[in-house]
């Protein structure tokens, strides 16, 4: 189990992603239904790195994508 801060650091160090912040990890944990299970440890949140690494390796980055230009369902 690693904290969101340590997860972000390891993902960059292992070359899984070019850059990542613990704030972005937190945002993905809240928004993405496929995000690995999160455990509350004291005031910190943690995730199993063995589950998180493959999740981030398979995740398609949509950096800078404008969602306001996509067709909305009618």
Buried (B, 14 or more C-beta within 10 A) or exposed (E): BBBBBBBBBBBBEEEBBEEBEBEEBBEBBEEEEEBBEBEEEEEBBBBBBEEBBEBBEEBEEEEEEEEEEEEEEE
